[in-house]
């Protein structure tokens, strides 16, 4: 399965990370186990929708993980070739987040 999206449309990423983390910079495919790791939970088309999901996940959390929202950017490996389906190297990228309240 693949998910297509218009890179010209701003998307918001809901991310999961260890509650003790001060910064996140290392994306992982499984639940984060070390400080700095984060996992993409979902993408939303509005910040309100993304925060709704993040707050819902926070309410259901056992306290190990925390959830936040950041702007998602596509990182394309397609070069000049335009395709509807992102390649394996296409990731969601953001600046390291400072998570100190």
N, C-alpha and C positions, 0 to 999 in steps of 0.2 A: 504494500500500500504506500502511496505517496500523497503528500499534501501540496497542492499548488497554491501560490499566493502572488499577488501583485506587489512587486518590491517598491512600487511607488506609493502604496498605501501604508501609512504608519501603523505598526502593530505593537502590542504591548505584551511582554513576556512575564508570566508568573513563574518565579523561581523558588526552589526549595533548597535550604542550606541548614547547616547545624546552627542552632540558636546561639551557641557560644562564639561563632565566627565574627570577626570585626570587619573583614573584607572578603569578597568572593571573586575569584579569578580563574578557577580551574573547572571547566564543565565536565560532568560525568554522566554516564547513561544509567547508573544505578543510584540508590539512595546515597547521599554524601556521607562519608565516613571520617573525613579529615577537615580541619579548618581550611577555608579557602575554596573548597569544592562546592559546586552548586549543580542542580539538575533543573532543566527546563520542564515545567509541568504542563503548560499550555500557552497558546497564543490567543489574544483577544483583540477585537477591532477597536475597542475603546478602553480608556483607562478605568472608567467606572466598572465595566465588566471584569477587567483584570483584577481590580481591587476587591470586587465582590467575591471572586473565586479565592483570592489570597486570604481574605478574612474568614471565609467559610472553612478553608483548610486549617487556618490558625485555630479556629474554634474546635475542630475535630482532632487537632494534634495532641500527642501525649507529652509535649514539651521538649522533645529531642530536636525537632526541626522547626524552622520558622519559614515564613513565606513572604515574599516581597514582589514588587512590580518594577520593571524597567522597560525602556523603549527597546524594541528588537530591531536589529538591522540584518539584512541578508548579506552573507559573504559568498559571492558567487565564484565558481571555478569554471564557468562556462566561457569566459573570454568573450569573443565576438559572436559566438553561437548563442542564439536565443532559443530556449526551450521552455515548455510549460512545467516540466518536472525538474526540481532541483537535483543536482548530482550528490553523490555521497559526501563530498567535501563541503557542501553548503551547510553552514551552521548559523546559529543565532549568536550574535556577538554584541557585547556591550563593554563599556569601560569597567574596570574593577569598581565594585560598589563599596562605598564606605557605609557600613551598617550600624555605626555607633549612633544611638538615638539622640 
